[in-house]
Amino acid sequence: INSKKAINEIFNIGGNKEIKIKKVAGIIKKILKIKKNIKFFPSPPGSALRRCPDTKKLKKIIKFKYDFQLIEGLKKTLKK
């Protein structure tokens, strides 16, 4: 982020599509070629059931555009 308007600002970063954590975990498992099963636990009391970032501020201030999809980003991140 090279915009002066972004200095000392907090931004939510995410995609336009909502995706379940279970699916993200499955994608990560596949990328890393993990054979073990995923263990699921109940959410802690008071935890949000859904999370979806509001990226309007990010798009408005720095004209953010998505360069790649979630799977591509995970592959780049996990294969380093």
N, C-alpha and C positions, 0 to 999 in steps of 0.2 A: 504494500500500500504506500504509494508515494504522494498521496494527496495531503495538502496541509490541513484540509478539513477533517482528516482522519486522526490527527494527533490527539492523544488522550481520550479517544472515543472507544467504546466497547461495541463490538459487532457480533451478531449471531451469524454463524456460517452453516449452511446446509443446502440441501437440494429442494426442488419443488415438489417431489413426491414423498409421501409418508411411507415408511418401511418399518416392518416389525423387527425388533432386536433379534428375535429368533432367526429371521431370515438373514440378517447381517452376520450373525454368528455362523450360520450354515455356509455363507459365501466365504468367510474367513477360513473356516475349517477346510473347505474345498481348495482354496488357493494354497494353503499351507500343507495340504495333503495329510490332514490329521484324521485318523481312523476312529478315535475314541468318541463315545457319545457325549453330547452336551448335557450337563446337569442343570436343571431348572429349580429355582427356589422362589418362594413367594416374595413379593416386593415388601420392603419395610413399611410399617404403618406411616401413612401420610405421604407416601411417594406418589408422584404423578403417574397416572395410568398411560398417558400418551404424551409425547414430546414432539413438537414440530417447530423448528426455528422460524422466527419472523425475520426475513432477510430484506425487508423493504428499505431500511436505513442503509444497509450495505449497498444496495443497488442505487439508491438515490445519491449518496455521497461520493462513492468511487466508481459508479457506473459498472459494477461487477457483472460479469457474464460467466456462465459455466463453460469450462473448456473440455470437461470429460464427465463420464458417468461414474456412479458410485463404484462399480466393479473395477473400472480402470484405475480409479484413485486408490482403492484398497490394494490392488496389485502393485502399484508403484510404491505405496507406503510399506507394505509387508515384505516386499522382496529386496529391501535395502539391507 
